[in-house]
Amino acid sequence: MKRIRIGQLSRQWLATTSARSATSPSCRISRVSRPAPAAFNNSQIRCQSTAITPEAIFDEAEAEAEAEIHEAPSPTRPRTLPSPHPDRAPRSAKLAALHARISLSSKIPLQTLARALVDPSADEHPRFNNANLAFVGASLLQYHTSEWLVTRYPRLPMAILYASMKGYAGPPALHRIARAWGVEAAAAPGEEVDPGYLQFSYDKPTMVMHKWGYARAEAKELVKFKWRRGMSSRILFDDAFGETVPEQPEDKEGSNGGDMKSLLDPEDVEKNAHANAVRAIVGAIYLHCGSETAKAFIKSHVLSRQLDLSNLFNFRLPELELIRLCARENFDPPIARLLSETGRLSRTPVFVVGIYSGRDKLGEATGPGLMQAKIAASINALKSWYLYSPGELGLPSDTLAEDAAPWKPAYIDIGEIIS
């Protein structure tokens, strides 16, 4: 017997006319003119039939089982990815433009560059975010920046060295570098976002890089009571920029030298995400091209920026510090001399004062009064001492290259004046 379809049976059995063969013309007319209501189910349909055969019942049971299979809830859709799939990277025009804009080597694939633009706050999986690459890049940035500053300015005080390192390789500086490269942030991370956009989230915790440092037990009291931190403790306990390492719960600690920290300020979140992207790109260059290429990239993109170190100094007692400096170096005691003046009795007088040690002039400055000019001259004398530079010298990392010349020790100063 021909198999009876469940849809045909339902419309036939719900008709007001008596049951007919499934192939009769009148049945076709009744199916067209008197459609079956959608509210009846299959059990009701079976009860309304009086001319059904056992074979048809068997076929109806099979059809009902098939209908239940089709009406069963479909398998769950695959979970959307938190970041774009790596296979989409070669088809991204924005990613290829960034690759060419910063003159990356062809050894660095676009998939790696796309991974460098995925912040841990957008994708928590360590194999698809830039946490590992950012840690390698942070190590390289801090190493090359510190060796360049110590070799170029051997007399810098530690506080100024920390501030200058942050000025070159800190999150604000790296954020400006990323914006200069044309790195644009996506409105929200997701699988559908172009891989050429930087992806991070304001709502989830992000990765704050700390290559070294310890969380102080008194970290909260330092901010609450404004306790003083000595330079020795900053060197031993704090991070590469002399700042305290925030204490974080154990379940939020990153396994790659970073802390998962929830930054409340959106500007801090954005700066940290851009900084991690720059660090990750440096780490990718090191992994694919080697240390020499990474060093050249850091020199051309980070250390080539102009930073006025003289504006980082803040002397409390410049005259006393200059006297101690001359005594330590066995110089003659500093003496202030009036070099010239104009308009002493006018509304805007100008005095030019110089600081001399024997016959050598250490500094010179102008001011509206004799005392102001003397203090400014002392400050300029101290700056000229601390900002001494022997010029372009070899760096310790130069010896890592093949067939490198033997290392010539650089000049190391005995330290700053403690006032």
C-alpha positions as CSV (number, residue, x, y, z in Angstrom):
1,M,0.0,0.0,0.0
2,K,1.2,3.5,-0.8
3,R,2.7,5.4,2.2
4,I,0.2,7.9,3.6
5,R,1.7,11.3,4.5
6,I,0.7,12.7,7.9
7,G,0.0,16.1,6.4
8,Q,-2.5,14.6,3.9
9,L,-4.2,12.6,6.7
10,S,-4.6,15.5,8.9
11,R,-6.4,17.6,6.3
12,Q,-8.5,14.6,5.2
13,W,-9.6,13.6,8.7
14,L,-10.6,17.1,9.7
15,A,-12.8,17.5,6.7
16,T,-16.6,17.5,7.3
17,T,-17.2,14.9,4.6
18,S,-16.9,11.2,5.2
19,A,-13.6,9.5,4.9
20,R,-12.4,8.7,1.3
21,S,-9.6,7.2,-0.4
22,A,-6.4,9.3,-0.4
23,T,-6.4,9.4,-4.2
24,S,-10.0,10.5,-4.8
25,P,-10.5,13.8,-6.6
26,S,-13.2,14.9,-4.1
27,C,-10.6,14.6,-1.4
28,R,-8.3,17.0,-3.1
29,I,-11.1,19.5,-3.5
30,S,-12.0,19.3,0.2
31,R,-8.3,19.8,1.2
32,V,-8.1,22.9,-0.8
33,S,-11.5,24.4,0.1
34,R,-11.5,23.3,3.8
35,P,-8.1,23.6,5.2
36,A,-7.4,22.0,8.6
37,P,-7.2,24.2,11.7
38,A,-3.7,24.5,13.1
39,A,-4.8,24.0,16.7
40,F,-5.5,20.3,16.5
41,N,-2.7,17.9,17.3
42,N,-2.0,14.4,15.9
43,S,-3.9,12.5,18.6
44,Q,-7.0,14.4,17.8
45,I,-6.5,13.7,14.1
46,R,-6.3,10.0,14.7
47,C,-9.5,10.0,16.8
48,Q,-11.5,11.6,14.0
49,S,-10.8,8.9,11.4
50,T,-13.2,5.9,10.8
51,A,-11.8,4.5,7.5
52,I,-8.1,4.0,8.4
53,T,-6.4,0.7,7.8
54,P,-3.7,-1.0,10.0
55,E,-1.1,-0.3,7.4
56,A,-2.0,3.3,7.4
57,I,-1.8,3.4,11.2
58,F,1.7,1.9,11.0
59,D,2.8,4.4,8.4
60,E,1.3,7.2,10.5
61,A,3.3,6.1,13.6
62,E,6.5,6.3,11.5
63,A,5.6,9.7,10.1
64,E,4.8,10.9,13.6
65,A,8.2,9.7,14.9
66,E,9.9,11.6,12.0
67,A,7.9,14.7,12.8
68,E,9.0,14.5,16.4
69,I,12.6,14.3,15.3
70,H,12.2,17.3,13.1
71,E,10.3,19.2,15.7
72,A,12.9,18.4,18.5
73,P,15.0,21.3,19.5
74,S,17.8,21.8,17.1
75,P,21.4,21.3,18.4
76,T,22.7,24.4,20.1
77,R,24.5,26.8,17.8
78,P,28.2,27.0,18.1
79,R,29.2,29.5,20.8
80,T,30.4,32.8,19.3
81,L,34.1,33.4,19.6
82,P,35.2,36.3,21.9
83,S,37.6,37.5,19.2
84,P,38.0,37.1,15.4
85,H,39.1,33.7,14.1
86,P,42.8,33.7,13.0
87,D,41.8,32.6,9.5
88,R,40.3,36.0,8.9
89,A,43.5,37.9,9.4
90,P,44.9,37.4,5.9
91,R,41.7,38.9,4.5
92,S,41.8,42.1,6.6
93,A,42.9,45.2,4.7
94,K,43.2,47.2,7.9
95,L,45.6,44.6,9.3
96,A,47.7,44.6,6.2
97,A,47.9,48.4,6.2
98,L,49.1,48.4,9.8
99,H,51.7,45.7,8.9
100,A,53.1,47.9,6.1
101,R,52.7,51.2,8.0
102,I,55.1,50.2,10.8
103,S,57.5,48.4,8.3
104,L,57.2,44.9,9.8
105,S,59.2,42.1,8.3
106,S,57.5,39.6,6.1
107,K,58.5,36.9,8.6
108,I,55.8,38.2,10.9
109,P,52.4,36.7,9.8
110,L,49.2,38.6,9.9
111,Q,47.8,36.1,12.3
112,T,50.4,37.1,14.9
113,L,49.8,40.8,14.4
114,A,46.0,40.1,14.8
115,R,46.7,38.3,18.0
116,A,48.8,41.3,19.3
117,L,45.6,43.4,19.0
118,V,43.5,41.2,21.2
119,D,43.6,42.3,24.9
120,P,43.0,39.7,27.7
121,S,39.9,41.6,28.6
122,A,38.4,40.7,25.2
123,D,39.5,37.1,25.1
124,E,40.7,35.3,28.2
125,H,42.2,32.3,26.4
126,P,46.0,32.7,26.6
127,R,46.5,31.2,23.1
128,F,44.5,33.9,21.4
129,N,45.2,37.1,23.4
130,N,48.4,39.1,23.6
131,A,49.3,38.5,27.2
132,N,52.3,36.3,26.5
133,L,53.6,38.5,23.7
134,A,53.1,41.6,25.8
135,F,55.2,40.2,28.6
136,V,58.1,39.5,26.3
137,G,57.8,42.9,24.8
138,A,57.6,44.6,28.2
139,S,60.9,42.9,29.2
140,L,62.6,44.0,26.0
141,L,61.3,47.6,26.3
142,Q,62.4,48.0,29.9
143,Y,65.8,46.4,29.3
144,H,66.8,48.4,26.2
145,T,65.3,51.7,27.6
146,S,67.2,51.3,30.9
147,E,70.5,50.4,29.4
148,W,70.3,53.3,26.9
149,L,69.5,55.8,29.7
150,V,72.2,54.6,32.1
151,T,74.8,54.6,29.3
152,R,73.7,57.9,27.8
153,Y,73.2,59.7,31.1
154,P,75.3,58.0,33.8
155,R,74.7,60.6,36.5
156,L,70.9,60.6,36.5
157,P,69.4,60.2,40.0
158,M,67.2,57.1,40.5
159,A,64.0,59.1,40.8
160,I,64.7,60.8,37.4
161,L,65.7,57.5,35.9
162,Y,62.4,56.0,36.9
163,A,60.5,59.0,35.5
164,S,62.5,59.0,32.2
165,M,61.9,55.2,31.8
166,K,58.2,55.8,32.2
167,G,58.4,58.7,29.8
168,Y,59.8,56.5,27.1
169,A,58.3,53.0,27.8
170,G,55.4,53.7,30.2
171,P,51.7,53.2,29.4
172,P,51.0,56.8,28.5
173,A,54.0,56.9,26.1
174,L,53.1,53.6,24.5
175,H,49.5,54.7,24.1
176,R,50.7,57.7,22.1
177,I,52.9,55.5,20.0
178,A,50.0,53.1,19.2
179,R,47.8,56.1,18.2
180,A,50.6,57.4,16.0
181,W,50.7,54.1,14.3
182,G,47.0,54.4,13.5
183,V,45.8,51.6,15.8
184,E,42.0,52.1,16.2
185,A,40.0,50.5,19.0
186,A,36.8,48.6,18.3
187,A,33.6,49.7,20.0
188,A,33.2,46.2,21.5
189,P,35.1,43.0,21.1
190,G,33.5,40.1,19.2
191,E,33.9,37.5,16.5
192,E,32.5,39.8,13.8
193,V,35.0,42.6,14.4
194,D,37.7,43.3,11.8
195,P,41.0,41.8,13.0
196,G,42.7,45.1,12.3
197,Y,41.0,46.8,15.3
198,L,42.3,46.7,18.8
199,Q,39.8,44.8,20.9
200,F,39.4,45.3,24.7
201,S,36.5,45.5,27.1
202,Y,35.8,48.2,29.7
203,D,33.7,45.8,31.8
204,K,36.1,42.9,32.3
205,P,39.5,43.0,34.1
206,T,42.5,43.6,31.9
207,M,46.2,42.7,32.2
208,V,48.5,45.2,33.9
209,M,52.1,44.3,33.2
210,H,54.5,43.9,36.1
211,K,57.8,42.3,35.0
212,W,59.1,42.3,38.5
213,G,58.2,43.7,41.9
214,Y,56.4,42.7,45.1
215,A,53.1,43.7,46.5
216,R,53.8,45.6,49.7
217,A,51.9,44.6,52.8
218,E,51.5,48.3,53.6
219,A,50.4,49.3,50.1
220,K,47.0,50.5,51.3
221,E,48.5,52.6,54.1
222,L,51.0,54.2,51.7
223,V,48.1,55.8,49.9
224,K,45.8,56.4,52.9
225,F,48.4,57.9,55.2
226,K,50.9,59.1,52.5
227,W,53.8,57.3,54.0
228,R,57.2,58.1,52.5
229,R,58.9,55.4,50.4
230,G,62.6,55.4,50.4
231,M,64.6,55.0,47.2
232,S,66.1,51.7,48.4
233,S,62.7,50.2,49.0
234,R,61.5,51.4,45.6
235,I,64.4,49.6,44.0
236,L,63.8,46.4,45.9
237,F,60.0,46.1,46.0
238,D,58.4,48.3,43.3
239,D,58.1,47.8,39.6
240,A,60.3,48.9,36.8
241,F,59.0,52.5,37.0
242,G,59.4,52.8,40.8
243,E,55.7,52.5,41.4
244,T,54.0,50.2,43.9
245,V,52.7,46.9,42.7
246,P,49.0,46.6,43.6
247,E,47.9,43.7,45.7
248,Q,45.5,41.4,43.9
249,P,43.6,38.3,44.9
250,E,45.2,35.0,44.0
251,D,42.5,34.0,41.5
252,K,43.1,37.2,39.5
253,E,46.8,36.9,39.2
254,G,48.1,36.4,35.7
255,S,50.5,33.5,35.1
256,N,52.7,35.5,32.8
257,G,54.1,38.2,35.1
258,G,51.0,40.4,35.0
259,D,48.1,41.1,37.3
260,M,44.5,41.0,36.2
261,K,43.3,44.4,37.5
262,S,40.0,46.0,37.0
263,L,40.6,49.6,36.1
264,L,37.7,51.9,36.8
265,D,38.8,54.8,34.8
266,P,38.0,54.2,31.1
267,E,41.0,56.3,30.0
268,D,43.3,54.0,32.0
269,V,41.7,50.9,30.4
270,E,42.2,52.4,26.9
271,K,45.8,53.4,27.6
272,N,46.7,50.0,29.1
273,A,45.2,48.2,26.1
274,H,47.1,50.3,23.6
275,A,50.3,49.9,25.6
276,N,49.9,46.1,25.7
277,A,49.4,46.1,21.9
278,V,52.7,47.9,21.4
279,R,54.4,45.5,23.8
280,A,52.9,42.5,22.0
281,I,54.1,43.7,18.7
282,V,57.7,44.1,20.0
283,G,57.4,40.6,21.5
284,A,56.3,39.3,18.1
285,I,59.2,40.9,16.4
286,Y,61.6,39.3,18.8
287,L,60.1,35.8,18.4
288,H,59.9,35.9,14.6
289,C,62.9,38.1,13.7
290,G,65.4,37.9,16.6
291,S,66.8,40.2,19.2
292,E,68.7,42.6,16.8
293,T,65.6,43.4,14.8
294,A,63.6,44.0,18.0
295,K,66.4,46.3,19.3
296,A,66.4,48.3,16.0
297,F,62.6,48.5,16.2
298,I,62.7,49.8,19.8
299,K,65.4,52.4,18.9
300,S,63.5,53.7,15.9
301,H,60.0,53.8,17.4
302,V,60.6,54.4,21.2
303,L,64.0,55.8,21.9
304,S,63.9,58.2,19.0
305,R,61.2,60.2,20.6
306,Q,62.2,63.5,22.2
307,L,61.9,63.7,26.0
308,D,63.2,66.8,27.8
309,L,64.8,65.3,30.9
310,S,65.5,68.7,32.4
311,N,61.8,69.2,33.2
312,L,61.8,66.1,35.4
313,F,64.0,67.6,38.1
314,N,62.5,69.1,41.2
315,F,65.1,70.4,43.7
316,R,64.0,71.4,47.2
317,L,67.3,72.9,48.4
318,P,69.4,73.5,45.3
319,E,72.0,75.7,47.0
320,L,72.7,73.2,49.7
321,E,72.8,70.3,47.3
322,L,75.3,72.2,45.1
323,I,77.5,72.9,48.1
324,R,77.6,69.2,49.0
325,L,78.3,68.2,45.4
326,C,81.3,70.5,45.2
327,A,82.6,69.2,48.6
328,R,82.2,65.6,47.4
329,E,84.1,66.2,44.2
330,N,86.8,68.3,45.8
331,F,85.7,71.5,44.0
332,D,86.0,75.0,45.3
333,P,82.9,76.1,47.2
334,P,80.3,77.6,44.8
335,I,80.1,81.4,44.8
336,A,77.3,83.5,43.2
337,R,78.3,86.5,41.2
338,L,76.2,89.2,39.7
339,L,77.0,89.3,36.0
340,S,74.6,92.0,34.8
341,E,71.4,93.8,35.7
342,T,68.9,96.1,34.2
343,G,66.0,98.2,35.7
344,R,66.8,97.7,39.3
345,L,64.5,100.5,40.3
346,S,61.9,99.8,37.7
347,R,58.8,97.6,37.8
348,T,60.4,94.7,35.9
349,P,64.0,94.4,36.9
350,V,66.2,91.6,35.4
351,F,69.3,90.2,37.1
352,V,71.8,87.8,35.6
353,V,73.6,85.7,38.2
354,G,76.4,83.1,37.7
355,I,77.6,80.3,40.0
356,Y,81.4,79.9,40.0
357,S,83.7,77.3,41.6
358,G,87.1,78.9,41.5
359,R,87.4,80.1,37.9
360,D,84.9,77.7,36.4
361,K,81.4,78.8,35.9
362,L,79.0,76.1,36.8
363,G,75.7,77.7,35.9
364,E,73.9,80.9,34.9
365,A,70.3,82.2,35.1
366,T,68.2,85.3,35.1
367,G,65.5,86.3,37.5
368,P,63.4,89.3,38.7
369,G,65.4,89.3,41.9
370,L,68.9,88.5,43.2
371,M,67.7,85.5,45.3
372,Q,65.5,84.1,42.5
373,A,68.3,84.4,40.0
374,K,70.8,82.7,42.4
375,I,68.4,79.8,43.0
376,A,67.8,79.4,39.3
377,A,71.6,79.4,38.6
378,S,72.1,76.7,41.2
379,I,69.4,74.6,39.6
380,N,71.0,75.0,36.2
381,A,74.4,74.1,37.7
382,L,72.9,70.9,39.2
383,K,71.1,70.0,35.9
384,S,74.3,70.4,33.9
385,W,76.0,68.0,36.3
386,Y,73.3,65.3,36.3
387,L,72.6,65.6,32.6
388,Y,76.2,65.0,31.5
389,S,76.4,62.7,28.6
390,P,79.6,61.1,27.2
391,G,77.9,60.8,23.8
392,E,77.1,57.8,21.7
393,L,78.7,54.8,23.3
394,G,78.3,51.0,22.9
395,L,75.6,49.3,24.8
396,P,75.8,46.1,26.7
397,S,73.3,44.5,24.3
398,D,75.7,45.1,21.4
399,T,77.8,42.2,22.6
400,L,75.0,39.8,22.0
401,A,75.3,40.1,18.2
402,E,77.5,37.7,16.2
403,D,81.2,38.8,15.7
404,A,80.6,41.7,18.1
405,A,83.6,43.7,19.4
406,P,84.7,43.2,23.0
407,W,82.7,45.1,25.6
408,K,84.3,48.4,26.8
409,P,83.0,49.3,30.2
410,A,81.0,52.5,30.3
411,Y,81.4,55.4,32.8
412,I,79.4,54.8,36.0
413,D,78.9,57.7,38.4
414,I,79.2,57.2,42.1
415,G,75.6,58.4,42.8
416,E,73.5,61.4,43.4
417,I,73.6,63.9,46.2
418,I,71.3,63.0,49.1
419,S,69.9,66.3,50.5
